[in-house]
Amino acid sequence: MHLTLWLWITWATVSAVLLLLLLYRSTLTMHEEDQLFIADAANASYEHKEQEELVRKVNRITPAVRFMVGACGVMTAVLILFYAYSAIRVLR
């Protein structure tokens, strides 16, 4: 197969993983509360633990999201440079 096909497959894979991570993070934060109004002590403990668990999950995937954003940016730049190099080569 040509190098172009491999570049596009790699870019699509990286983008798909990034999209899945962003969707997962958005479903987690959809249920996250900005403020907790604690009325009674029994229910407050459960809500506080639930909120901490959500924050822990989001914090755990944040480095992966950042890495995949960087990888997607690098792959996009590689594709653009590849096509620019090909165009320059053809125009000479």
N, C-alpha and C positions, 0 to 999 in steps of 0.2 A: 504494500500500500504506500501511497505517497505521504510525504511528511506533512502536507497540509491536512490530510484526513486525520492523522494522529494528533495534530495540534487542536483541531476542532473537537475531537473525541475527548481529549484531556480537558479542554476548556468547558465542554458541556458537563463532564463529570464533576469538576470542581464547582461549577455554578449550581448543579443540582444538589450537591451536598450542602452548599451554602444556603440554598433555598430551604432545604429541609431543616437545617439548624435554625434559621430565622422563623420558620413556621412553628417549630417546637417551642422556641423562646417566647413567641407571641401568644401561644396557647397557655404557657405558664403564667405570663404576666397579665393575661386577660382576667384571671381570678385573683390577682394580687390587689390588695387594698392600699390606698395611699395613707389612710388613717384608720386606726382601730379605736373604736369607742368601747371601752371595757366597762360593763355594768356590774356583773357579778364575778366573784373570784373563780368559781368553778368553770364557767364558760370562758373566762378570760385566758386561763392557762392553755386551753385547747386551741383557741384562736391564735394566741401568740406563738405556740409551737407550729401550727399550720403555716403561719406567715413566715416564720424563720426557715421552715423547710422549703418554701417557695423561693425565698431569697438565696438559700444555699444552692438550689438547683440552677437558678439563673446565673449565679456567680461561677458555678462549675463549668457551664458551657460558654461563658463569655470569652475565654481565651481561644477556644476552638472557632468561634464566630469571627474573631479578629484575624486569626490565622487564615481562615478561608476567604475573608474579604481581601486580604493581602495577596493570597494565591490567585484569586480571580482577577485582581488588578494586574498582577504580573503576567498571567496568561493572556489577558487582553492586550497588554503592551507587546508581548511576543508576537501575537497574531498581527497586530498593526505593523510592527517592524518587518515581519516576514513579507507581508503584502507590499509594503513600501520598497523593500529591497528588490522584490520581484519586479515591480513596476520600473524602478530605476534601471535594472538590468535589461529590461525589454526596450526602454527608451534609448539606451546607448547604442 
